[in-house]
Amino acid sequence: MRDMTKLVKAVKKLIKAIHDLWKKNKQTKKPLDDFWQS
């Protein structure tokens, strides 16, 4: 079961990273499409 908690922590970290990127992207008023294409 310890591997499961490791996985959950990794996923949560990933979601937080994506969320932070999205927030930064929103602040610069740049479309998300541009972000993914760059």
NUPA-774720 format. One record per residue: residue number from 0; residue in one letter; x, y, z of N, C-alpha, C in turn. Coordinates in Angstrom, 2 decimals, padded with zeros to 5 digits, always signed. Each point is the difference from the previous one (the first is absolute). Example, Ala and Ser with C-alpha at 12.3 -4.5 7.8 and 13.67 -1.06 7.14 Angstrom:
BEGIN
+-----+--------+---------+---------+---------+---------+---------+---------+---------+---------+---------+
: num : residu :   neast :  nnorth :     nup :  caeast : canorth :    caup :   ceast :  cnorth :     cup :
+-----+--------+---------+---------+---------+---------+---------+---------+---------+---------+---------+
:   0 :      A : +013.19 : -005.69 : +007.80 : -000.89 : +001.19 : +000.00 : +000.90 : +001.20 : +000.00 :
:   1 :      S : -000.35 : +001.05 : -000.72 : +000.82 : +001.19 : +000.06 : -000.77 : +001.09 : +000.73 :
+-----+--------+---------+---------+---------+---------+---------+---------+---------+---------+---------+
END
This chain:
BEGIN
+-----+--------+---------+---------+---------+---------+---------+---------+---------+---------+---------+
: num : residu :   neast :  nnorth :     nup :  caeast : canorth :    caup :   ceast :  cnorth :     cup :
+-----+--------+---------+---------+---------+---------+---------+---------+---------+---------+---------+
:   0 :      M : +000.83 : -001.21 : +000.00 : -000.83 : +001.21 : +000.00 : +000.86 : +001.26 : +000.00 :
:   1 :      R : +001.26 : -000.13 : +000.39 : +000.86 : +001.19 : +000.06 : +000.22 : +000.59 : -001.39 :
:   2 :      D : +000.07 : -000.87 : -001.01 : +000.18 : +000.48 : -001.37 : -001.20 : +000.85 : -000.42 :
:   3 :      M : -001.17 : -000.36 : +000.51 : -001.21 : +000.73 : -000.36 : +000.06 : +001.44 : +000.51 :
:   4 :      T : +000.46 : +000.19 : +001.23 : +000.08 : +001.36 : +000.54 : +001.05 : +000.81 : -000.75 :
:   5 :      K : +001.06 : -000.68 : -000.44 : +001.03 : +000.68 : -000.80 : -000.61 : +000.50 : -001.29 :
:   6 :      L : -000.82 : -000.85 : -000.60 : -000.65 : +000.34 : -001.27 : -000.94 : +001.19 : +000.20 :
:   7 :      V : -000.78 : -000.05 : +001.07 : -000.94 : +001.09 : +000.28 : +000.75 : +001.31 : +000.20 :
:   8 :      K : +001.10 : -000.05 : +000.72 : +000.80 : +001.21 : +000.23 : +000.54 : +000.55 : -001.31 :
:   9 :      A : +000.47 : -000.89 : -000.87 : +000.55 : +000.41 : -001.29 : -001.08 : +000.66 : -000.85 :
:  10 :      V : -001.18 : -000.60 : -000.01 : -001.12 : +000.55 : -000.79 : -000.39 : +001.37 : +000.53 :
:  11 :      K : -000.08 : +000.13 : +001.31 : -000.37 : +001.28 : +000.61 : +001.03 : +001.08 : -000.36 :
:  12 :      K : +001.27 : -000.38 : +000.01 : +001.07 : +000.93 : -000.33 : -000.14 : +000.44 : -001.46 :
:  13 :      L : -000.31 : -000.97 : -000.86 : -000.16 : +000.29 : -001.43 : -001.16 : +000.96 : -000.22 :
:  14 :      I : -001.12 : -000.27 : +000.66 : -001.18 : +000.85 : -000.13 : +000.32 : +001.42 : +000.47 :
:  15 :      K : +000.73 : +000.10 : +001.10 : +000.37 : +001.32 : +000.52 : +000.89 : +000.74 : -000.99 :
:  16 :      A : +000.95 : -000.72 : -000.60 : +000.91 : +000.62 : -000.97 : -000.79 : +000.52 : -001.20 :
:  17 :      I : -000.93 : -000.83 : -000.50 : -000.82 : +000.41 : -001.14 : -000.84 : +001.21 : +000.37 :
:  18 :      H : -000.57 : -000.03 : +001.20 : -000.84 : +001.10 : +000.46 : +000.80 : +001.30 : +000.09 :
:  19 :      D : +001.23 : -000.10 : +000.52 : +000.86 : +001.18 : +000.12 : +000.33 : +000.57 : -001.38 :
:  20 :      L : +000.30 : -000.90 : -000.95 : +000.29 : +000.43 : -001.36 : -001.21 : +000.69 : -000.60 :
:  21 :      W : -001.17 : -000.58 : +000.23 : -001.24 : +000.55 : -000.54 : -000.27 : +001.39 : +000.57 :
:  22 :      K : +000.26 : +000.15 : +001.29 : -000.21 : +001.31 : +000.64 : +000.95 : +001.04 : -000.58 :
:  23 :      K : +001.27 : -000.39 : -000.19 : +000.99 : +000.91 : -000.59 : -000.44 : +000.39 : -001.39 :
:  24 :      N : -000.47 : -000.98 : -000.74 : -000.44 : +000.20 : -001.37 : -001.18 : +000.98 : -000.04 :
:  25 :      K : -000.91 : -000.15 : +000.96 : -001.17 : +000.87 : +000.05 : +000.40 : +001.44 : +000.32 :
:  26 :      Q : +001.00 : +000.14 : +000.87 : +000.45 : +001.33 : +000.40 : +000.60 : +000.75 : -001.19 :
:  27 :      T : +000.67 : -000.71 : -000.89 : +000.61 : +000.65 : -001.15 : -001.01 : +000.17 : -001.13 :
:  28 :      K : -001.22 : -000.47 : +000.22 : -001.09 : +000.12 : -000.98 : +000.36 : -000.69 : -001.33 :
:  29 :      K : +000.82 : -001.02 : +000.09 : +000.42 : -000.73 : -001.20 : -000.87 : -001.25 : -000.15 :
:  30 :      P : -000.53 : -000.25 : -001.20 : -000.84 : -001.19 : -000.19 : +000.75 : -001.30 : +000.32 :
:  31 :      L : -000.72 : -000.94 : +000.55 : +000.60 : -001.27 : +000.39 : +000.52 : -000.76 : -001.23 :
:  32 :      D : -000.65 : +000.18 : -001.14 : +000.43 : -000.66 : -001.23 : +001.44 : +000.39 : -000.34 :
:  33 :      D : +000.31 : +001.29 : +000.13 : +001.35 : +000.47 : -000.29 : +001.01 : -000.68 : +000.91 :
:  34 :      F : -000.40 : -000.14 : +001.28 : +000.88 : -000.62 : +000.98 : +000.34 : -001.43 : -000.40 :
:  35 :      W : -001.01 : -000.76 : -000.42 : +000.24 : -001.41 : -000.35 : +000.80 : -000.13 : -001.30 :
:  36 :      Q : -000.19 : +000.95 : -000.90 : +000.69 : -000.09 : -001.29 : +001.47 : +000.40 : +000.09 :
:  37 :      S : +000.32 : +000.87 : +000.93 : +001.38 : +000.48 : +000.11 : +000.96 : -001.08 : +000.48 :
+-----+--------+---------+---------+---------+---------+---------+---------+---------+---------+---------+
END
